[in-house]
Structures are given as structure tokens and as C-alpha cells.
Amino acid sequence: MGELLVVAFLGGLITGLSPCIVPVIPVVMAGGATDSSKARPFVIIAGLVVSFSLSVLFATSVLSFLHLPADLLFWLGVALLGLLSLGLLVPRIGEVIERPFARLGSSRYATEGGGFVLGLSLGLVFVPCAGPVLTAISVAAAHHRVGATSLLVTLAYAVGVTIPLLVLAVVAQRATTSWSSLRSHLPTVRKVAGVVLGVATLAIAFNWLGALQRDVPGYTTALEDHVESTGTACTQLRQLSGEHQNQFAAANARLEGRKATCAATDSGNSVSGHLAAGATTTTTTTAPRPTGTGAKKPTAFMASKTNLPDLGRAPNFTGITAWFNTPGNLPLSLSSLKGKVVLIDFWTYSCINCQRSLPHVEGWYNDYKKDGLVVVGVSAPEFAFEHVVSNVESAAGNLGIDYPVAVDDNLATWTAYNNEYWPAEYLIDPTGVVRAYDFGEGGYGTMEGNIRMLLAANGVTDLPPRTDVPDKTPTSDAITPESYVGYSRLNNEVGSAVIPDKTVVYHQPSSISSNSLAFGGTWTVHSEEATAGSDATLGLHFTADDVYLVMGGHGTVGVSDNGRHLTTLTVDGIPKLYTLLSGNALQTGVLTLTMSPGVEAYDFTFG
């Protein structure tokens, strides 16, 4: 227990030093600067710790029980921050806010009480970077396993994550106290702080600072992984979240890719690794998947009508931060879907593997929903921009997705399934038991056959014809593997050595080796992406039919193949997948991209 609290505290502290706290910094500093009381920064942080801890542990359950929107507390926090901003700008409003505390008999209670309300409001809108500690807490809360251990771990994490904020609040407060010019103009300072708080509130509400958070968890990732991924800590975190009871555990080695850190530290407790783009591995099963305790016997669900195995009880949706394409955008639960055949599809919108598989999933949903098939797309983000719900919802609309979508921001449901692939499908029978799964592209005919089998076993006697969606899964082993441009996963660059987070002029070599890329001109290479400067070029030696690149920002990209100009793309807005080259046969060549300043390049994928 002691080690777990230390890990939770250190994990929170590391998170508190990461870019994801940027939106709340001006709020904390403005709040600290509005009063000369030395206690005010501590009161603000105390309010933040209390509301953040309570919201993490109990908000989901309470809102679900009361059938209230999942984002109600967030918008309540935004409204309170806006009200406090007005209170700083308009003294009479501030007096009304502080009046309940003034009744305690001291003006000091009033001002510090206002600081506590500020902290409470901030805790409702503060969503730090998710790591194994926060994920374990979220899983425990979602499964109503909140006890003394969960509470202490949450408090330790919250204290750790708010210490950097406390330091900033103290600095702001000391500046107000120490500088006589500021102290003598405290009413003006309060009004300036009110403006800052108001702008920060709008930034939080409308995610104006999302671009600044694109490196989340960025430079702290390795350190956080090291602290939170020790064997003992992972064991205790699994016990906290209840993962040790999960029946989706296969004895396969960890491969590269996005995953919950602790789930991957023990190869006996994790599914095989991330599907690199372009890979075609398919593992749709009609035989029991290996588990730590042996496969269970088939349930009584019309066992004579299906030869599909019992792969264990399906975990419920856990830690989902937003829903859409449901009635009122309200959450779904597997218990509410009993009696239906359910297909859960883990996806992320910038993944080309997902984009190639989505027409099949959409086809199944459209053809079989009247017969009792429910599809739930679980959006499990890989990049920071995929955490933005509006981005996911917009991309889903563009991709034609009209079935329910759950935004798994903290990868809590991903972790509950021990999943490690994009895309991945889990097929659940009407009693809530997983009967088949499929990782990656391909295998669509087998999965559709399994869907039809379960629908027939559930009493459907007149099924429509099978869907007729072309399978565009790449079949060649020679295709260039997925190539990341950000330095955290950049492993195939040639030419000038990459210098992280610095604006540097790179010199592209005269030739680029196979399956490699090279920077030319001015670039700033970040953890997840690289941002083009003046005269920026990006060379890539590829083998594929099709070449794609996730890009964001604003500008143009000229595309040349072996020196022959192909097209000029316009990049505008949130990052998404762009087609650089589309062909009908496997080809090898060197693509040269000429990028205008401000264009962001994330990830090459191939088909």
C-alpha cells in the first residue's frame, strides 16, 4: 500500500509538469494574485484536490444514476469559473459570491472561501493526462470498487498533480504582496485577474489551447512509464481496478504501440501487441482464446445452435468521457443491451487500418440492426488531437458512422478488454458473453458469419443476404511499415540527426534508403509530430500501392514521386488523414513533400 501511494503521488507530480496542465495555469495564477492572504493559494489548491478527487471517484456513477449528461459537471465548473471572473470584474457580484462565507464572522473567511470555490470549480474542468494510476482509479470507480485504498490513491495522485500549480499560485500571490506598486493597486489587479480568468474560462470551454497540448504526455512519458510500471505497482494497480479478474488475457509478447503501460508489463496478462499500419494479421476465432485459468465451458445460450466458444463475460463500458449517436447522447451499458447481439469496435479516426475496416462495420450495422445487432464504436485515441470529442464526432460524421460511439479518452475500456489493436472487434452474444474477436484488417467474412450465427441462434429466421463490401486489406509483405514523424516513435530517419523540440535546419541526404524518411529545411520535431518551417521538405522511400499521411495545421503540401510532381494538397484545420499517392499496383519510389510553414506531419501509413 505504501509503495502504491508513493507511485500515485509521483505519477501525479510528473503529470503536473506536463503540457496538459497549460489550460489551468492562468486560472490558478489569477486566483492567487487577487488577495494578499498567504493562505489563499493553499485554499485554492485544496478546493481543486477535493473536487477533482470526488469527481474522478463518484461523478460517473452519480450522473449515471440520476440520468444526467456525462459532461454536466464540466459545464457547471465552467459556469462557476465564469461567475467568479465576473465577481472579480464587478465588485458587487463578488460580494454576493463571498457573502455565505462572510457570515462565518470574518472577511478573511469570505476571501478564502471564494478561493475555495475557485478551486472547486477548477477541479471539475481539470482533466489531467491519463496514466496507469488515473486509469486504475477510473476503472475502480466505474465498477463501484471505491474504498479506502481508492480514496487514498486518488488523493495522493491529486496532491502530486497540483503541487506545480500550488507553486505558481504562491508565486503570483507573493508578487502581489511583495511589490508595493501591485499591493497599492489591488483593485486593478483583481480586474486584470478577472479578465485573465474569463479568457482562460473560454479557452477551457472551447479547447482553444488544444494545440499546445498536442505533445501530451510528451516529454514526461518515459519518466511516468518508468515510475508507474514497476512490477509491484502494476500488480497493485490491477488489483485496484479489478483487472486481475479480466478473462481477456492471452500469453503473447508485448509489441509496439499504444497501450495501458501496466497491462503490457506482464506478457502473461496482455493481448499481443499493436497492429502496425499495413499489417494484415487477422485472428478471428472459432476456438477458445487462451486464458490464464483455462477456457470456460460454453454457456447454455442455445449451445446446440452455435459452435462459437465462451470467451468470458464482456467487461462493461468503463471510464467513457462522452457518447454520441445515442438517444440524448446518454451512456449505454451492456446490461441495457442484453437480448441483443453486440459488436464492439475499437477504432481511432486517423488510423488507415480503421478507415479501411469501417465500411464493413457500417455495412453490418446497416444490414443487421433491424435483426437485433448493436454496434458500438469505442474511440480509443492514439494522438492528443483525438482526445477532443468534437474532432471525433466530426470525423465520425465524415466517415459515415451513425451507430453509437463511446469516447474512451483514458483508454479505460481498452484496458478492461486488454486490447492492443486498431481496429479490434469483440462480438458479444445476447447473454453478455464474448463469442469471437478479430484484430486488424481482413477476416470480414468470418466475422460476418459469426454475427449471422448469433442472430440466428437468437431467433432471427429471415436474415438478409451477406454484405458486399470490397476487402481492401493490403496483401503484400513488402509494404513499408507505419512510419511516425514525431521523435517519440521515429525510428527510420536518415540524414541530419533529429534534435527534439528545437527549430533546426536539416539537410536531406542525396539518397534515402528503403523504408526511411529524411527531413530537409527548417523543422521543429515534437514528440507526436513535426511542424514545418521555411523551405521544409520531407522525403520518404516507400513500397506500397497507396501512401497516406496524418497532417494538421494550415498550409499547402506539394507531392512529388521520383521527381515528378503529382499534386498539391491544402491542409486546413484539425489533423486528419490525407492521401498522398493512390495506385493500383505495388510500386517503389521516393516521395518528396514540400511543405509550407505551419503544416504538421504526424504519421505515414500505407496500403
C-alpha positions as CSV (number, residue, x, y, z in Angstrom):
1,M,0.0,0.0,0.0
2,G,2.8,2.4,0.9
3,E,4.6,1.9,-2.4
4,L,1.3,2.4,-4.3
5,L,0.7,5.7,-2.6
6,V,4.3,6.8,-3.5
7,V,3.8,5.8,-7.1
8,A,0.4,7.6,-7.2
9,F,2.0,10.7,-5.8
10,L,5.0,10.6,-8.2
11,G,2.7,9.8,-11.1
12,G,0.6,12.9,-10.3
13,L,3.7,15.1,-9.8
14,I,5.1,14.1,-13.2
15,T,1.7,14.7,-14.8
16,G,1.6,18.1,-13.1
17,L,4.8,19.0,-15.0
18,S,3.4,18.0,-18.4
19,P,1.8,20.3,-21.0
20,C,-1.7,19.1,-20.2
21,I,-1.9,21.5,-17.3
22,V,-1.4,24.5,-19.5
23,P,-5.2,25.5,-19.6
24,V,-5.5,25.7,-15.8
25,I,-2.2,27.7,-15.2
26,P,-3.7,31.2,-15.8
27,V,-6.7,30.4,-13.6
28,V,-4.5,29.3,-10.7
29,M,-2.2,32.3,-11.1
30,A,-5.0,34.8,-11.5
31,G,-6.7,33.3,-8.4
32,G,-3.5,33.5,-6.3
33,A,-2.9,37.1,-7.3
34,T,-6.3,38.5,-6.3
35,D,-5.6,38.6,-2.5
36,S,-2.7,39.2,-0.2
37,S,-3.6,36.3,2.2
38,K,-0.7,33.8,2.3
39,A,-3.3,31.1,2.8
40,R,-5.2,31.8,-0.5
41,P,-3.0,29.6,-2.8
42,F,-3.4,26.7,-0.4
43,V,-7.1,27.2,-0.2
44,I,-7.5,27.2,-4.0
45,I,-5.5,24.0,-4.3
46,A,-7.4,22.4,-1.5
47,G,-10.6,23.1,-3.4
48,L,-9.1,21.7,-6.6
49,V,-7.9,18.5,-4.8
50,V,-11.3,17.9,-3.2
51,S,-13.5,18.4,-6.3
52,F,-11.1,16.6,-8.6
53,S,-10.9,13.6,-6.3
54,L,-14.7,13.4,-5.8
55,S,-15.4,13.9,-9.5
56,V,-13.0,11.1,-10.5
57,L,-14.3,8.7,-7.9
58,F,-18.0,9.4,-7.9
59,A,-19.1,11.7,-10.8
60,T,-19.7,8.9,-13.4
61,S,-21.8,6.8,-11.0
62,V,-23.8,9.7,-9.7
63,L,-24.6,11.2,-13.1
64,S,-25.5,7.8,-14.5
65,F,-27.8,7.1,-11.5
66,L,-29.5,10.4,-11.9
67,H,-29.6,10.1,-15.8
68,L,-27.8,13.3,-16.2
69,P,-25.4,14.3,-19.1
70,A,-21.9,13.0,-18.6
71,D,-20.4,16.5,-19.1
72,L,-22.8,18.2,-16.7
73,L,-20.1,18.8,-14.0
74,F,-17.7,20.1,-16.6
75,W,-20.1,22.8,-17.7
76,L,-21.0,23.5,-14.1
77,G,-17.4,24.1,-13.4
78,V,-17.1,26.4,-16.5
79,A,-20.2,28.4,-15.3
80,L,-18.7,28.8,-11.8
81,L,-15.4,30.0,-13.3
82,G,-17.2,32.5,-15.4
83,L,-19.2,33.7,-12.4
84,L,-16.0,34.1,-10.4
85,S,-14.5,36.1,-13.3
86,L,-17.5,38.4,-13.2
87,G,-17.1,38.7,-9.4
88,L,-13.5,40.0,-9.9
89,L,-14.6,42.5,-12.5
90,V,-17.8,43.6,-10.8
91,P,-17.3,44.1,-7.0
92,R,-21.0,43.8,-6.2
93,I,-21.1,40.3,-7.8
94,G,-18.0,39.4,-5.9
95,E,-19.7,40.4,-2.6
96,V,-22.7,38.2,-3.4
97,I,-20.3,35.2,-4.1
98,E,-18.4,35.8,-0.8
99,R,-21.5,36.6,1.3
100,P,-22.1,33.0,2.5
101,F,-18.5,32.8,3.8
102,A,-18.7,36.3,5.4
103,R,-21.5,35.0,7.7
104,L,-18.8,33.0,9.4
105,G,-17.7,36.2,11.0
106,S,-14.6,37.3,9.3
107,S,-13.8,39.0,6.0
108,R,-10.9,36.6,5.7
109,Y,-13.3,33.6,5.6
110,A,-15.0,35.4,2.7
111,T,-12.0,35.9,0.5
112,E,-10.5,32.5,1.3
113,G,-14.0,30.9,0.8
114,G,-14.0,32.5,-2.6
115,G,-10.7,30.9,-3.3
116,F,-12.0,27.5,-2.2
117,V,-14.9,27.9,-4.6
118,L,-12.4,28.8,-7.4
119,G,-10.6,25.5,-6.6
120,L,-13.8,23.5,-6.5
121,S,-14.8,24.9,-9.9
122,L,-11.3,24.2,-11.4
123,G,-11.4,20.6,-10.2
124,L,-14.5,20.0,-12.2
125,V,-12.9,21.1,-15.5
126,F,-9.4,19.9,-14.9
127,V,-8.7,16.7,-16.8
128,P,-5.0,15.7,-16.5
129,C,-3.1,13.3,-18.8
130,A,-4.2,9.8,-18.1
131,G,-1.6,7.3,-16.9
132,P,-1.9,3.8,-15.3
133,V,-2.7,5.3,-11.9
134,L,-5.5,7.5,-13.1
135,T,-6.8,4.7,-15.4
136,A,-6.9,2.3,-12.4
137,I,-8.8,4.8,-10.3
138,S,-11.3,5.4,-13.1
139,V,-11.8,1.6,-13.6
140,A,-12.3,1.1,-9.9
141,A,-14.8,4.0,-9.7
142,A,-16.8,2.8,-12.8
143,H,-17.1,-0.7,-11.3
144,H,-18.1,0.7,-7.9
145,R,-15.0,-0.5,-6.2
146,V,-14.3,2.8,-4.3
147,G,-12.9,2.0,-0.9
148,A,-10.3,3.4,1.4
149,T,-7.5,2.3,-1.0
150,S,-9.1,4.0,-4.0
151,L,-9.7,7.2,-2.0
152,L,-6.1,7.4,-0.6
153,V,-4.6,6.6,-4.1
154,T,-6.8,9.3,-5.6
155,L,-5.8,11.9,-3.0
156,A,-2.1,11.0,-3.4
157,Y,-2.4,11.5,-7.2
158,A,-4.3,14.7,-6.9
159,V,-1.9,16.2,-4.4
160,G,1.0,15.3,-6.6
161,V,-0.6,16.7,-9.8
162,T,-1.4,20.0,-8.0
163,I,1.9,20.8,-6.4
164,P,3.3,22.6,-9.5
165,L,0.0,24.5,-9.6
166,L,0.4,25.4,-6.0
167,V,3.9,26.8,-6.6
168,L,2.6,29.0,-9.4
169,A,-0.3,30.2,-7.2
170,V,2.2,31.1,-4.4
171,V,4.5,32.9,-6.8
172,A,1.5,35.0,-8.0
173,Q,0.3,35.7,-4.5
174,R,3.8,36.7,-3.3
175,A,4.2,39.0,-6.2
176,T,1.0,40.8,-5.2
177,T,2.2,41.0,-1.6
178,S,5.8,41.9,-2.1
179,W,5.6,44.5,-4.9
180,S,4.3,47.7,-3.3
181,S,3.1,49.0,-6.7
182,L,0.9,46.0,-7.1
183,R,-0.3,46.0,-3.5
184,S,-1.4,49.6,-3.7
185,H,-3.4,48.8,-6.9
186,L,-5.1,45.6,-5.7
187,P,-8.5,46.6,-7.2
188,T,-6.9,47.0,-10.6
189,V,-5.0,43.7,-10.1
190,R,-8.3,42.0,-9.3
191,K,-9.9,43.3,-12.5
192,V,-6.9,42.2,-14.6
193,A,-7.2,38.8,-13.0
194,G,-10.9,38.8,-13.8
195,V,-10.1,39.3,-17.4
196,V,-7.4,36.6,-17.4
197,L,-9.8,34.2,-15.6
198,G,-12.6,35.0,-18.1
199,V,-10.3,34.4,-21.1
200,A,-9.0,31.2,-19.5
201,T,-12.5,30.0,-18.9
202,L,-13.4,30.4,-22.5
203,A,-10.2,28.7,-23.5
204,I,-11.1,25.7,-21.4
205,A,-14.7,25.6,-22.6
206,F,-13.9,25.8,-26.3
207,N,-10.5,24.0,-26.1
208,W,-8.6,26.9,-27.6
209,L,-5.3,25.6,-26.1
210,G,-5.7,22.1,-27.7
211,A,-2.7,22.8,-30.0
212,L,-0.5,23.5,-27.0
213,Q,-1.4,20.1,-25.6
214,R,-0.5,18.0,-28.7
215,D,2.6,16.6,-27.0
216,V,0.6,15.2,-24.1
217,P,2.1,13.4,-22.2
218,G,5.1,14.5,-24.4
219,Y,8.4,14.8,-22.6
220,T,7.1,13.2,-19.4
221,T,6.0,10.0,-21.0
222,A,9.2,8.0,-20.4
223,L,9.5,9.1,-16.8
224,E,5.9,8.4,-16.0
225,D,6.1,5.0,-17.6
226,H,9.2,4.2,-15.5
227,V,7.6,5.3,-12.2
228,E,4.2,3.7,-12.8
229,S,5.2,0.5,-14.5
230,T,7.2,-1.3,-11.8
231,G,6.1,-4.8,-11.2
232,T,4.7,-4.4,-7.7
233,A,3.0,-1.1,-8.6
234,C,1.4,-2.7,-11.7
235,T,0.1,-5.6,-9.6
236,Q,-1.4,-3.3,-7.1
237,L,-3.0,-1.1,-9.7
238,R,-4.5,-4.2,-11.4
239,Q,-5.9,-5.2,-8.0
240,L,-7.3,-1.7,-7.5
241,S,-9.1,-1.7,-10.9
242,G,-10.1,-5.4,-10.7
243,E,-8.2,-6.2,-13.9
244,H,-6.9,-9.4,-12.3
245,Q,-10.4,-10.8,-12.8
246,N,-10.5,-10.0,-16.5
247,Q,-10.8,-13.1,-18.7
248,F,-9.3,-11.5,-21.8
249,A,-5.7,-12.4,-21.1
250,A,-3.5,-14.1,-23.7
251,A,0.0,-15.2,-23.3
252,N,1.6,-13.3,-26.2
253,A,4.6,-11.0,-26.2
254,R,4.3,-7.2,-26.0
255,L,4.8,-5.5,-29.3
256,E,5.0,-1.8,-30.1
257,G,2.0,0.5,-29.9
258,R,-0.4,2.5,-27.7
259,K,-1.4,0.5,-24.7
260,A,-2.0,0.8,-21.0
261,T,1.5,0.6,-19.5
262,C,0.8,-1.8,-16.7
263,A,-1.2,-4.2,-18.9
264,A,1.9,-4.7,-21.0
265,T,4.5,-5.3,-18.3
266,D,3.5,-8.9,-17.9
267,S,3.3,-10.8,-21.1
268,G,1.0,-13.3,-19.5
269,N,-1.6,-10.7,-18.8
270,S,-1.8,-8.8,-22.1
271,V,-3.1,-9.4,-25.6
272,S,-0.5,-9.4,-28.3
273,G,0.7,-6.0,-29.4
274,H,-0.3,-3.1,-31.5
275,L,-1.1,-3.7,-35.2
276,A,1.3,-1.7,-37.2
277,A,-0.5,0.0,-40.1
278,G,-0.3,-2.1,-43.2
279,A,-0.2,-5.3,-41.3
280,T,-2.8,-7.9,-42.2
281,T,-2.8,-10.1,-39.2
282,T,-6.3,-11.5,-38.5
283,T,-7.2,-13.5,-35.5
284,T,-11.0,-14.0,-35.8
285,T,-11.5,-17.0,-33.6
286,T,-13.8,-20.0,-33.6
287,A,-11.7,-21.7,-30.9
288,P,-11.3,-20.7,-27.3
289,R,-8.8,-17.9,-26.8
290,P,-6.1,-18.8,-24.3
291,T,-6.7,-17.5,-20.7
292,G,-4.8,-17.7,-17.5
293,T,-7.2,-20.1,-16.0
294,G,-8.3,-22.2,-19.0
295,A,-11.2,-21.7,-21.3
296,K,-14.7,-22.0,-19.8
297,K,-17.4,-24.4,-20.9
298,P,-19.9,-23.0,-23.3
299,T,-22.9,-21.3,-21.6
300,A,-26.5,-22.5,-22.1
301,F,-27.2,-19.9,-24.7
302,M,-28.6,-22.1,-27.5
303,A,-25.3,-24.1,-27.4
304,S,-26.7,-26.6,-29.9
305,K,-27.2,-23.8,-32.5
306,T,-23.7,-22.2,-32.4
307,N,-20.2,-23.6,-32.3
308,L,-18.7,-20.4,-31.1
309,P,-16.8,-20.6,-27.8
310,D,-17.4,-19.0,-24.4
311,L,-14.6,-16.4,-24.1
312,G,-15.7,-14.9,-20.9
313,R,-18.1,-12.2,-19.6
314,A,-17.7,-9.0,-21.6
315,P,-16.5,-6.1,-19.4
316,N,-18.9,-3.1,-19.4
317,F,-18.0,0.3,-20.9
318,T,-15.6,1.9,-18.4
319,G,-14.4,5.4,-18.0
320,I,-16.1,6.7,-21.1
321,T,-15.9,10.5,-21.3
322,A,-18.5,11.2,-23.9
323,W,-21.2,9.4,-26.0
324,F,-22.8,10.4,-29.3
325,N,-25.2,8.8,-31.7
326,T,-27.3,7.5,-28.8
327,P,-30.7,8.9,-27.7
328,G,-29.9,12.2,-26.0
329,N,-26.2,11.2,-26.2
330,L,-26.7,9.2,-23.0
331,P,-24.4,6.4,-22.0
332,L,-25.1,2.8,-22.9
333,S,-24.3,-0.2,-20.8
334,L,-24.0,-3.9,-21.7
335,S,-26.8,-4.7,-19.2
336,S,-29.2,-2.5,-21.1
337,L,-28.2,-4.3,-24.3
338,K,-28.9,-7.8,-23.1
339,G,-31.0,-9.7,-25.6
340,K,-29.1,-8.0,-28.5
341,V,-26.0,-9.2,-30.4
342,V,-23.4,-6.6,-29.7
343,L,-20.3,-5.8,-31.8
344,I,-17.7,-3.6,-30.1
345,D,-15.3,-1.9,-32.5
346,F,-12.1,-0.2,-31.1
347,W,-11.0,2.4,-33.6
348,T,-9.4,5.8,-33.9
349,Y,-10.2,8.2,-36.8
350,S,-6.7,8.9,-38.1
351,C,-5.8,5.2,-38.4
352,I,-5.9,4.0,-42.0
353,N,-6.4,0.4,-40.9
354,C,-9.6,1.6,-39.1
355,Q,-10.7,3.6,-42.1
356,R,-10.4,0.5,-44.4
357,S,-12.3,-1.7,-42.0
358,L,-15.1,0.8,-41.1
359,P,-17.1,0.2,-44.4
360,H,-17.5,-3.4,-43.3
361,V,-18.6,-2.5,-39.8
362,E,-21.0,0.1,-41.1
363,G,-22.4,-2.4,-43.6
364,W,-23.1,-5.0,-40.9
365,Y,-24.8,-2.3,-38.8
366,N,-27.0,-1.1,-41.6
367,D,-27.9,-4.6,-42.8
368,Y,-28.5,-6.3,-39.4
369,K,-29.6,-3.6,-36.9
370,K,-33.3,-4.5,-37.6
371,D,-32.5,-8.1,-36.7
372,G,-31.0,-7.1,-33.3
373,L,-27.4,-6.2,-34.0
374,V,-26.0,-3.3,-32.0
375,V,-22.6,-1.8,-33.0
376,V,-20.7,0.4,-30.5
377,G,-17.6,2.1,-31.8
378,V,-15.1,2.8,-29.0
379,S,-12.9,5.7,-30.0
380,A,-9.5,5.0,-28.4
381,P,-7.2,7.9,-29.1
382,E,-3.6,7.5,-30.3
383,F,-2.7,11.2,-30.7
384,A,-3.6,14.2,-28.5
385,F,-5.9,15.7,-31.1
386,E,-8.1,12.5,-31.0
387,H,-8.9,13.3,-27.4
388,V,-11.1,16.2,-28.5
389,V,-14.7,15.0,-28.6
390,S,-15.7,17.5,-31.3
391,N,-12.9,16.2,-33.5
392,V,-14.1,12.6,-33.0
393,E,-17.7,13.5,-33.7
394,S,-16.8,15.5,-36.8
395,A,-14.6,12.7,-38.2
396,A,-17.3,10.1,-37.4
397,G,-19.8,12.1,-39.4
398,N,-17.4,12.4,-42.3
399,L,-16.7,8.7,-42.2
400,G,-20.4,7.9,-42.3
401,I,-20.6,6.4,-38.8
402,D,-24.2,6.6,-37.4
403,Y,-24.0,3.9,-34.8
404,P,-23.3,4.7,-31.1
405,V,-19.8,5.9,-30.4
406,A,-18.1,6.0,-27.0
407,V,-15.1,8.2,-26.4
408,D,-12.6,6.2,-24.4
409,D,-10.3,9.2,-23.6
410,N,-8.3,7.4,-20.8
411,L,-8.3,4.0,-22.6
412,A,-10.2,2.6,-19.6
413,T,-12.5,0.3,-21.7
414,W,-9.5,-0.5,-23.9
415,T,-7.7,-1.7,-20.8
416,A,-10.7,-3.6,-19.5
417,Y,-10.5,-5.7,-22.7
418,N,-6.7,-5.9,-22.6
419,N,-6.9,-4.6,-26.1
420,E,-3.9,-3.5,-28.1
421,Y,-5.1,-3.2,-31.7
422,W,-6.6,-0.6,-34.0
423,P,-9.0,-1.9,-35.2
424,A,-10.3,-4.6,-33.0
425,E,-13.8,-6.2,-32.8
426,Y,-15.3,-8.2,-30.0
427,L,-18.6,-10.0,-30.7
428,I,-20.9,-10.4,-27.7
429,D,-23.9,-12.7,-27.5
430,P,-27.4,-11.7,-26.1
431,T,-26.4,-13.0,-22.6
432,G,-23.3,-10.8,-22.4
433,V,-20.6,-13.4,-23.2
434,V,-17.9,-12.7,-25.8
435,R,-18.0,-15.3,-28.6
436,A,-15.5,-14.1,-31.1
437,Y,-12.9,-11.4,-31.7
438,D,-10.9,-10.1,-34.6
439,F,-7.7,-8.0,-34.6
440,G,-6.7,-5.8,-37.5
441,E,-7.9,-5.8,-41.1
442,G,-9.3,-8.8,-43.0
443,G,-11.3,-11.7,-41.8
444,Y,-14.6,-9.9,-42.5
445,G,-16.3,-12.9,-44.0
446,T,-15.6,-14.9,-40.9
447,M,-16.8,-12.2,-38.5
448,E,-20.0,-11.6,-40.5
449,G,-20.6,-15.3,-40.4
450,N,-20.3,-15.2,-36.6
451,I,-22.7,-12.3,-36.4
452,R,-25.3,-14.2,-38.6
453,M,-24.8,-17.3,-36.4
454,L,-25.6,-15.4,-33.2
455,L,-28.6,-13.6,-34.7
456,A,-30.0,-16.9,-36.0
457,A,-29.4,-18.5,-32.5
458,N,-31.3,-15.6,-31.1
459,G,-34.4,-16.4,-33.1
460,V,-33.9,-14.4,-36.4
461,T,-35.2,-16.7,-39.2
462,D,-35.0,-14.4,-42.2
463,L,-31.6,-12.8,-42.4
464,P,-30.7,-10.5,-45.3
465,P,-28.0,-11.5,-47.9
466,R,-24.4,-11.1,-46.8
467,T,-22.9,-7.6,-47.2
468,D,-20.9,-6.9,-50.4
469,V,-18.2,-4.5,-49.3
470,P,-14.8,-4.8,-51.1
471,D,-11.9,-6.0,-48.9
472,K,-9.1,-3.5,-49.4
473,T,-6.7,-5.2,-46.9
474,P,-3.1,-5.0,-48.2
475,T,-1.8,-8.4,-49.0
476,S,1.9,-7.8,-49.7
477,D,4.6,-8.4,-47.0
478,A,6.8,-5.8,-48.8
479,I,4.7,-2.8,-47.9
480,T,6.6,-0.1,-45.9
481,P,5.6,-0.3,-42.2
482,E,3.9,2.6,-40.5
483,S,6.3,5.5,-40.1
484,Y,5.9,8.1,-37.3
485,V,7.3,11.6,-37.8
486,G,7.4,12.7,-34.1
487,Y,10.5,11.8,-32.2
488,S,8.8,9.6,-29.6
489,R,8.4,6.8,-32.2
490,L,10.6,8.0,-35.0
491,N,13.0,5.1,-35.8
492,N,13.6,5.2,-39.6
493,E,15.1,8.6,-40.3
494,V,18.3,9.2,-42.2
495,G,20.4,12.3,-42.8
496,S,20.7,15.0,-40.1
497,A,20.2,13.8,-36.5
498,V,16.8,14.9,-35.1
499,I,17.0,17.4,-32.2
500,P,13.8,17.2,-30.1
501,D,11.7,20.4,-29.6
502,K,14.1,22.7,-31.3
503,T,13.8,24.7,-34.5
504,V,16.6,23.3,-36.7
505,V,17.7,23.4,-40.3
506,Y,18.0,19.8,-41.6
507,H,20.0,18.7,-44.6
508,Q,18.3,15.9,-46.6
509,P,20.8,13.3,-47.9
510,S,21.4,12.7,-51.6
511,S,19.7,9.3,-51.4
512,I,17.2,7.8,-48.9
513,S,17.4,4.1,-48.0
514,S,14.4,1.9,-48.4
515,N,11.6,2.4,-45.9
516,S,13.3,5.5,-44.5
517,L,12.4,9.2,-44.3
518,A,14.5,12.3,-44.2
519,F,13.9,15.9,-43.1
520,G,15.1,18.9,-45.2
521,G,14.9,22.6,-44.5
522,T,13.6,24.0,-41.2
523,W,11.6,21.8,-38.9
524,T,10.6,21.7,-35.2
525,V,10.2,18.0,-34.4
526,H,7.9,17.4,-31.4
527,S,7.0,14.2,-29.6
528,E,4.0,13.4,-31.7
529,E,4.5,15.4,-34.9
530,A,6.9,17.7,-36.7
531,T,6.0,21.3,-37.7
532,A,7.3,22.7,-41.0
533,G,9.3,25.9,-41.1
534,S,10.8,27.7,-44.1
535,D,11.9,25.6,-47.1
536,A,10.7,22.4,-45.3
537,T,10.8,19.1,-47.2
538,L,10.1,15.6,-46.1
539,G,11.5,12.7,-48.2
540,L,10.2,9.1,-48.0
541,H,11.4,5.9,-49.7
542,F,8.3,3.7,-49.8
543,T,6.9,0.5,-51.2
544,A,3.1,0.4,-51.4
545,D,0.1,0.9,-53.6
546,D,-1.1,3.9,-51.5
547,V,0.6,6.3,-49.2
548,Y,-1.2,8.4,-46.5
549,L,-0.1,11.0,-44.0
550,V,-1.9,12.4,-41.0
551,M,-1.4,16.2,-41.2
552,G,-2.8,19.2,-39.4
553,G,-2.3,23.0,-39.2
554,H,-2.6,25.3,-42.2
555,G,-0.8,25.5,-45.5
556,T,0.0,23.6,-48.6
557,V,1.9,20.4,-49.4
558,G,3.4,19.7,-52.8
559,V,3.7,16.0,-53.5
560,S,6.3,14.6,-56.0
561,D,7.1,11.0,-56.9
562,N,10.6,10.3,-58.1
563,G,10.9,14.0,-59.0
564,R,7.6,14.1,-60.9
565,H,5.0,16.5,-59.4
566,L,1.7,14.7,-58.6
567,T,-0.5,17.1,-56.7
568,T,-0.6,20.0,-54.2
569,L,-2.7,19.4,-51.1
570,T,-4.3,22.1,-48.9
571,V,-4.1,21.3,-45.2
572,D,-6.6,23.2,-43.1
573,G,-7.7,22.6,-39.5
574,I,-7.6,19.7,-37.2
575,P,-5.2,16.8,-38.0
576,K,-6.7,14.1,-40.3
577,L,-5.5,11.5,-42.8
578,Y,-4.6,12.8,-46.3
579,T,-3.9,10.6,-49.4
580,L,-0.5,11.4,-50.9
581,L,-0.5,8.7,-53.5
582,S,-3.1,6.2,-54.8
583,G,-2.2,3.4,-57.2
584,N,-3.5,0.1,-58.5
585,A,-0.3,-1.9,-58.1
586,L,2.6,-2.2,-55.7
587,Q,5.3,0.3,-56.5
588,T,8.6,1.6,-55.0
589,G,9.7,5.2,-55.2
590,V,10.8,8.3,-53.3
591,L,8.1,10.8,-52.4
592,T,9.2,14.3,-51.7
593,L,6.8,16.6,-49.8
594,T,7.4,20.4,-50.0
595,M,5.5,21.9,-47.0
596,S,4.6,25.5,-46.3
597,P,5.4,26.8,-42.8
598,G,2.9,25.7,-40.2
599,V,1.9,22.3,-41.6
600,E,2.2,19.5,-39.1
601,A,3.1,15.9,-40.1
602,Y,2.3,13.1,-37.8
603,D,2.3,9.6,-39.2
604,F,2.7,7.8,-42.6
605,T,0.6,4.8,-43.3
606,F,0.4,2.6,-46.4
607,G,-1.9,0.4,-48.4
